[in-house]
């Protein structure tokens, strides 16, 4: 009887030890917040088989924007410009020029705030103000929103959705705002590129210089530069 009791106790202790070990593993797994979970309201790439979208996030670089527009015209390419509201407010002529040349305009917020730290009301105010101003300035409906720094939370997505905007991220990032080298920008915009890619850029001098080579590379490899909405295709 004693042997049986000892056996039962041993099995019980083993089971408890396994449960404790399992709980320990779970406790050390990285936590997943709602903002980091995959959400079908956030688009990281498009569905085009041969289209690549250049996304220019703009809060500065007006002179470079004009240079970029000239290069896009030269190659018969289209792009999407995600404009900061406070920049657009000071550069209405440039906003209208982007639209007049047939490119897409999306909102990049108004003051480049960290949207993952904003409440629903704050997200709504920041996104709506920018989208409404861009609509007035460009004469185009705004349907896309790119969160500054790629930062968003559940309230950000809910706010954008309530305003009829699709939230867009990227599949390729040139990080041209940090790494100010033409060759690096070219490499990051072209290496392994394929249809459906969304390529993040900014109006930097070295980016504008790399753009002709980037567009030539796409053309040589059977790809075309199209707007984000055309790439998403839905």
SULPEFEN-V124013 format. One record per backbone hydrogen bond with DSSP energy under -1.0 kcal/mol. CO is the residue of the C=O (numbers start at 0). NH is the residue of the N-H. E is the energy in kcal/mol with one decimal. If there is no record, write none. Layout:
co=CO nh=NH e=E
co=CO nh=NH e=E
This chain:
co=0 nh=4 e=-2.3
co=1 nh=5 e=-2.5
co=2 nh=6 e=-2.3
co=3 nh=7 e=-2.5
co=4 nh=8 e=-2.6
co=5 nh=9 e=-2.5
co=6 nh=10 e=-2.5
co=7 nh=11 e=-2.6
co=8 nh=12 e=-2.6
co=9 nh=13 e=-2.3
co=10 nh=14 e=-2.5
co=11 nh=15 e=-2.5
co=12 nh=16 e=-2.4
co=13 nh=17 e=-2.3
co=14 nh=18 e=-2.2
co=15 nh=19 e=-2.6
co=16 nh=20 e=-2.3
co=17 nh=21 e=-2.4
co=18 nh=22 e=-2.6
co=19 nh=23 e=-2.2
co=20 nh=24 e=-2.0
co=21 nh=25 e=-2.3
co=22 nh=26 e=-2.5
co=23 nh=27 e=-1.2
co=25 nh=28 e=-1.2
co=32 nh=35 e=-1.4
co=38 nh=41 e=-2.2
co=40 nh=166 e=-1.1
co=42 nh=168 e=-3.2
co=49 nh=223 e=-2.4
co=50 nh=195 e=-3.3
co=51 nh=225 e=-2.2
co=52 nh=198 e=-3.3
co=53 nh=79 e=-2.3
co=54 nh=200 e=-3.0
co=55 nh=81 e=-2.1
co=57 nh=83 e=-2.8
co=60 nh=64 e=-2.2
co=61 nh=65 e=-1.7
co=62 nh=66 e=-1.6
co=63 nh=67 e=-2.8
co=64 nh=68 e=-2.5
co=65 nh=69 e=-2.0
co=66 nh=70 e=-2.0
co=67 nh=71 e=-2.6
co=68 nh=72 e=-2.2
co=69 nh=73 e=-2.1
co=70 nh=74 e=-1.7
co=71 nh=76 e=-2.8
co=72 nh=75 e=-1.2
co=78 nh=103 e=-2.1
co=79 nh=55 e=-2.4
co=80 nh=105 e=-2.5
co=81 nh=57 e=-3.0
co=82 nh=107 e=-2.2
co=83 nh=87 e=-2.7
co=84 nh=88 e=-2.4
co=90 nh=94 e=-2.2
co=91 nh=95 e=-2.4
co=92 nh=96 e=-1.7
co=93 nh=97 e=-2.3
co=94 nh=98 e=-1.9
co=95 nh=99 e=-2.7
co=96 nh=100 e=-1.7
co=97 nh=102 e=-1.9
co=98 nh=101 e=-1.8
co=103 nh=80 e=-3.1
co=105 nh=82 e=-2.5
co=106 nh=145 e=-2.5
co=108 nh=84 e=-2.5
co=109 nh=85 e=-2.1
co=112 nh=114 e=-1.2
co=113 nh=116 e=-2.0
co=114 nh=117 e=-1.3
co=118 nh=122 e=-2.7
co=119 nh=123 e=-2.7
co=120 nh=124 e=-2.3
co=121 nh=125 e=-2.4
co=122 nh=126 e=-2.6
co=123 nh=127 e=-2.7
co=124 nh=128 e=-2.0
co=125 nh=129 e=-1.2
co=126 nh=130 e=-2.7
co=127 nh=131 e=-2.9
co=128 nh=132 e=-1.9
co=129 nh=133 e=-2.8
co=130 nh=134 e=-2.1
co=131 nh=135 e=-2.0
co=132 nh=136 e=-2.8
co=133 nh=137 e=-2.5
co=134 nh=138 e=-2.1
co=142 nh=165 e=-2.7
co=143 nh=106 e=-2.6
co=144 nh=167 e=-2.8
co=146 nh=149 e=-2.4
co=147 nh=150 e=-1.8
co=152 nh=156 e=-1.9
co=153 nh=157 e=-2.3
co=154 nh=158 e=-2.6
co=155 nh=159 e=-2.6
co=156 nh=160 e=-2.5
co=157 nh=161 e=-2.3
co=158 nh=162 e=-1.3
co=159 nh=164 e=-2.9
co=160 nh=163 e=-1.7
co=165 nh=144 e=-2.8
co=166 nh=42 e=-2.3
co=171 nh=199 e=-3.2
co=174 nh=177 e=-1.1
co=174 nh=178 e=-2.6
co=177 nh=179 e=-1.1
co=178 nh=180 e=-2.0
co=180 nh=184 e=-2.2
co=181 nh=185 e=-2.4
co=182 nh=186 e=-2.5
co=183 nh=187 e=-2.5
co=184 nh=188 e=-1.6
co=186 nh=190 e=-2.8
co=189 nh=192 e=-2.0
co=193 nh=196 e=-1.9
co=195 nh=45 e=-3.8
co=196 nh=52 e=-2.6
co=197 nh=170 e=-2.1
co=197 nh=171 e=-2.3
co=198 nh=54 e=-3.3
co=199 nh=173 e=-1.9
co=200 nh=56 e=-2.4
co=201 nh=203 e=-2.3
co=203 nh=207 e=-2.4
co=204 nh=208 e=-1.7
co=205 nh=209 e=-1.6
co=206 nh=210 e=-1.6
co=209 nh=213 e=-2.1
co=210 nh=214 e=-2.7
co=211 nh=215 e=-2.1
co=212 nh=216 e=-2.3
co=213 nh=217 e=-2.2
co=214 nh=218 e=-2.3
co=215 nh=219 e=-2.5
co=216 nh=220 e=-1.4
co=217 nh=222 e=-3.2
co=218 nh=221 e=-1.5
co=223 nh=51 e=-2.8
co=224 nh=77 e=-1.8
co=226 nh=230 e=-2.0
co=227 nh=231 e=-3.0
co=228 nh=232 e=-2.1
co=230 nh=46 e=-2.9
